[in-house]
Amino acid sequence: MSYGLHDLPHDDTRSNLLDCPTSTGPPPSGLAKESFFDLREALGLPLSASTTSVATGSVRDTPSPIHQPQEQQQQPEFKDNTSSHSWPLPRTTDQQQVPHQLVAAPSFLRHRANNMAHSSKAGTECLQLCSNTAAAADRVAESMAECTTLVKHLPHGFDVLANDLLDTCEVLFLIEAGLADAVRQGQSAPLDMIAVLDKKLRMALSQFRALDQILQKRLDYERKGSIGRMKRGFGRMFGERGLEKFTTSLVKIREDLKMSAYMFHWNVTAEKVEGELGIGYIGLLSALEDLDLRRKRAGSIASEDAHKGQTTYARPPGLATTQGGIGQSRLPVVYQGALSFQPTPHSGVERSVLLSHESSLSGESSNFAHSSVHQGSPLTLYTNPSTTGFSNGNIEQPLKRRKPGAGAAALGLSASRETPETSLELEALVEDVELLDLDSPKISYVKSEPFTMPRRRPRNNIDEDKAGSHEALVGAVCANDHRLLTQLLDRGVSPMSGAASSHALNKAIVSHNGEALRLLLLYGADPNETDRHDGVCPLVAAVKNSFMSAAVALLKYGADPNLSAGPDSETPLSVAVAADNVRLTHLLLMYGGNAKQMTAAGSTLLVKPMDKKTSKTVVDMLLSSGADPDGKNREGKTALFEAITAGRADIVNSLLEGGANANLPGPKHMLWPSMYHPACLKLVLAHGADYKKAPGVMELAASINNIESIRILLEAGVDPNAKKDGIYTPLCTAIRDNRSEIFKLLLSHGADPNVPASEYPAFKCITHNRVHFLPALVAAGANLASPRGILETAVSSNNSEAMRWLLDQGLDPDDKSPTGRTALTSAIRDNRVELVDELLRRGANPNIRGQDWPVCMAVRNPDMLRRILAVLPEPRAFKGLMERAVMANQLESVKLLLAAGVSVEDRNGGVFSPLTTAIREGRRDIVAFLITEGGADVNAPGEHLPIVKALRRRQEGAAGIDEILDMLVDKGADPNKMYRGWNGIMQALENGDAAVLQKLCKCCGVDLSVKDELGRTVTEIAVSRRWEEAANILASSN
């Protein structure tokens, strides 16, 4: 025997159910929260009066109060808790309040007590079977949701099958919740009813398993790609008319199970049913709504009224689906009229419906005072009176900045995933902070009070430990699916990442999803939890993404602005300062950011961001918050040094006014970088920078051609002759770089033209070709005669203009440099013929030795020698000229010297004769000239006898030496002549050259009597060497 609504009297059914306040009775007239689906719609029943009063009646009408019925049903005079008629009958109010009298039970009820144990066990087994069937149905729903993402073209009838599956799941979830509630309360059902329900559940389980097997095969083919799809088409997986058969089977199963579900729909609340919902059901529902395939229920009063135009619906457009088959579900239907009407204080029905819909949109019951329908709510309400939505029983507009429009536009929703959604609740939450002047450098410190912020506990923990629940949560965040996100959080899914790889808060921040961020914080997400993958904390992510509202919300919920996180271990404040974000920097300092902190790279907050684009406001904020203006980074740099280097005079002024030390090296004295920026130089000098601690700054200013800085330094009293590094002077630097304005400015302010740097200023003008500065230097007192050698410097620099100007000033042309060089010898050395002519014309003396004697140096250049010989009175006074000319391989110079009367035998150093030098160097033309035209003696020794020198060079393999040897023999060279105990024959024996020996013996004969320095004759030398051929040659020649 089954129990249904028809077992109660028609007139009293609704009255009894509505008036029952217990958990096993019907629901109250107004729901505190929006249920996932309407239980009466799921069973195809007409809506209750409390529900239809909003849908059908005028929102301005006040519904009549519900009174207790005057006449109650006749109650039996006995109590039997085991009676099947008491399960799951609701108890009336009179039954709860009036004590029952225990009397003897009638005989027709006594046999039921014997079946109590059997009914309780059967009910438990039936509950287990129902749970398995619901799980199987949820797996089928999950597979179908995945099909919607993998299969491009769904077969005809797939949407009908999916919708029927969802409807069947709803009935199953309702039965499961009812059975669980009955078993938990110790109630029992008749065995025959349990047997019927058991049979229906087993048939449903068989159908779900068959359908799941087919879907899994199809998904396996889809995962394999195009090859798998070629092997099996989707339609063929079900066979011909397969979808229609499964659809028909599901309809039959649902109708059969619906009869059993009638027993529970008043006793089971929507919260209990939602506790049974699975991920597969939610994913398929979201996927169908995204594809606009979820059908509307027929037969409900609400739908009929909507069709008649009495109520309008606003549904936001669908968003993109998430991975894994769980799409972004649409927000529930919103009654636009319910968002604007003003009910009377006692209109509890309208108020509860409004709260339900507002809660579904915001994820919390926000901005209302406690009422009877919300007693025991786990929510922590907003305490800020500016955001209170209800006062004195009247409903105010809870969203302050709502834009005009209906539906999603009025709620600030976006239809595009790429466009960040506007969270009006988040805006209201952070409005008090964002309305502050965050661009001001003055900080108004605020103490974070996270315990006063809105909080919410989940209604249950069903999905807390369910596999894949956190991934579904992150998917909802990424897809901007706030409804699914709220449902998952309300079912116990933790908003914190824990051991998961994905960080939901960071995902919401990166995608600028403010509503998702608010919901996660509302349900207890830790604002300081770091991402396990990259170590980034939410506040750092908000700062990096310039998400101001998120940063405010995180700080209000207790985020630490000084928490080091991320791969670089940077704090949110250091990231904001480095990004030069004025408002975020102000915000973080306002909530306790430490302006004195050091970054992970060893830098201070003032030093790190300093460049040409740094905001002065950020620096002022840090200084006003206690940052040390003299703090140094790891490289020893201070903020003042970096600001001067960047040329930021405004920031330099702020730092100096904030207490920065202008004389603190950081790492250099502040005057050094100030030379590049005159405005900064004025500031540091005005704040006490001591130029004596930075000698040479003026030379640096001259070197970088910054005349303005030089003027500032001169006005400050800096010595224009101060040297940099003890060497370089500003005046010489100006001459070197040809800075005429700086040159004149320095001279006009007392620069000394006789103070040397690496060289004297006048010499600098010569070596760097700055002759036009010489007159000014001389006029300023430069001494051209001291030090000596300026004329020789002009010649060495090949500066003929300077040489002529110096000679015009009356300098001695024979003046020597400190190294003893004269202008004439330097000109001869460098082959400067025109300079030699000029010097000789100006009276230079060729008899004055410089680097060497002028004529000795001139033999290398016949033109130069001709000019010197023309003015040289006695060239024979200089020994070795001829040999030098031979050594220089200048035959023309040899001829000039012979013509000038120099002897052809003129030896250099008393040893080297011109002929032997010519033989040694292989100068065949000069040898020929010397022994023919020059008349040189072929037997006159130089460093040795000419013929001995020739034989030694032949032994060394010198080129052309045979011709020279022949010329010597032809001119009468004697190989038997002794010099230093040696002669030509002995040299031939020494060389072991039989041909030359025979040639010399044949032409000149051999003297066997001469002996070497050891007393040996030539024959003895040949015999001692066992050279029979040489001995024979000598013997035959004698």
Secondary structure as GFF3:
##gff-version 3
##sequence-region A 1 1038
A	DSSP	three_ten_helix	5	7	.	.	.	ID=ss1
A	DSSP	alpha_helix	10	19	.	.	.	ID=ss2
A	DSSP	alpha_helix	39	42	.	.	.	ID=ss3
A	DSSP	alpha_helix	49	55	.	.	.	ID=ss4
A	DSSP	three_ten_helix	84	86	.	.	.	ID=ss5
A	DSSP	alpha_helix	93	97	.	.	.	ID=ss6
A	DSSP	alpha_helix	107	114	.	.	.	ID=ss7
A	DSSP	alpha_helix	116	150	.	.	.	ID=ss8
A	DSSP	alpha_helix	158	184	.	.	.	ID=ss9
A	DSSP	alpha_helix	191	223	.	.	.	ID=ss10
A	DSSP	alpha_helix	226	231	.	.	.	ID=ss11
A	DSSP	alpha_helix	234	238	.	.	.	ID=ss12
A	DSSP	alpha_helix	242	261	.	.	.	ID=ss13
A	DSSP	alpha_helix	270	274	.	.	.	ID=ss14
A	DSSP	alpha_helix	279	290	.	.	.	ID=ss15
A	DSSP	alpha_helix	301	308	.	.	.	ID=ss16
A	DSSP	beta_strand	313	314	.	.	.	ID=ss17
A	DSSP	three_ten_helix	323	325	.	.	.	ID=ss18
A	DSSP	beta_strand	334	335	.	.	.	ID=ss19
A	DSSP	three_ten_helix	337	339	.	.	.	ID=ss20
A	DSSP	alpha_helix	348	362	.	.	.	ID=ss21
A	DSSP	three_ten_helix	372	374	.	.	.	ID=ss22
A	DSSP	three_ten_helix	385	387	.	.	.	ID=ss23
A	DSSP	beta_strand	390	391	.	.	.	ID=ss24
A	DSSP	beta_strand	394	395	.	.	.	ID=ss25
A	DSSP	alpha_helix	407	410	.	.	.	ID=ss26
A	DSSP	alpha_helix	424	434	.	.	.	ID=ss27
A	DSSP	three_ten_helix	450	452	.	.	.	ID=ss28
A	DSSP	alpha_helix	469	478	.	.	.	ID=ss29
A	DSSP	alpha_helix	482	490	.	.	.	ID=ss30
A	DSSP	alpha_helix	504	510	.	.	.	ID=ss31
A	DSSP	alpha_helix	514	522	.	.	.	ID=ss32
A	DSSP	alpha_helix	538	544	.	.	.	ID=ss33
A	DSSP	alpha_helix	548	556	.	.	.	ID=ss34
A	DSSP	alpha_helix	572	578	.	.	.	ID=ss35
A	DSSP	alpha_helix	582	590	.	.	.	ID=ss36
A	DSSP	alpha_helix	616	624	.	.	.	ID=ss37
A	DSSP	alpha_helix	639	645	.	.	.	ID=ss38
A	DSSP	alpha_helix	649	657	.	.	.	ID=ss39
A	DSSP	alpha_helix	671	674	.	.	.	ID=ss40
A	DSSP	alpha_helix	678	686	.	.	.	ID=ss41
A	DSSP	three_ten_helix	691	693	.	.	.	ID=ss42
A	DSSP	alpha_helix	697	703	.	.	.	ID=ss43
A	DSSP	alpha_helix	707	715	.	.	.	ID=ss44
A	DSSP	alpha_helix	730	736	.	.	.	ID=ss45
A	DSSP	alpha_helix	740	748	.	.	.	ID=ss46
A	DSSP	alpha_helix	761	767	.	.	.	ID=ss47
A	DSSP	three_ten_helix	771	773	.	.	.	ID=ss48
A	DSSP	alpha_helix	774	779	.	.	.	ID=ss49
A	DSSP	alpha_helix	790	796	.	.	.	ID=ss50
A	DSSP	alpha_helix	800	808	.	.	.	ID=ss51
A	DSSP	alpha_helix	823	829	.	.	.	ID=ss52
A	DSSP	alpha_helix	833	841	.	.	.	ID=ss53
A	DSSP	alpha_helix	854	858	.	.	.	ID=ss54
A	DSSP	alpha_helix	862	871	.	.	.	ID=ss55
A	DSSP	three_ten_helix	875	877	.	.	.	ID=ss56
A	DSSP	alpha_helix	881	887	.	.	.	ID=ss57
A	DSSP	alpha_helix	891	899	.	.	.	ID=ss58
A	DSSP	alpha_helix	914	920	.	.	.	ID=ss59
A	DSSP	alpha_helix	924	931	.	.	.	ID=ss60
A	DSSP	alpha_helix	946	955	.	.	.	ID=ss61
A	DSSP	alpha_helix	961	970	.	.	.	ID=ss62
A	DSSP	alpha_helix	984	991	.	.	.	ID=ss63
A	DSSP	alpha_helix	994	1004	.	.	.	ID=ss64
A	DSSP	alpha_helix	1018	1024	.	.	.	ID=ss65
A	DSSP	alpha_helix	1028	1037	.	.	.	ID=ss66
###
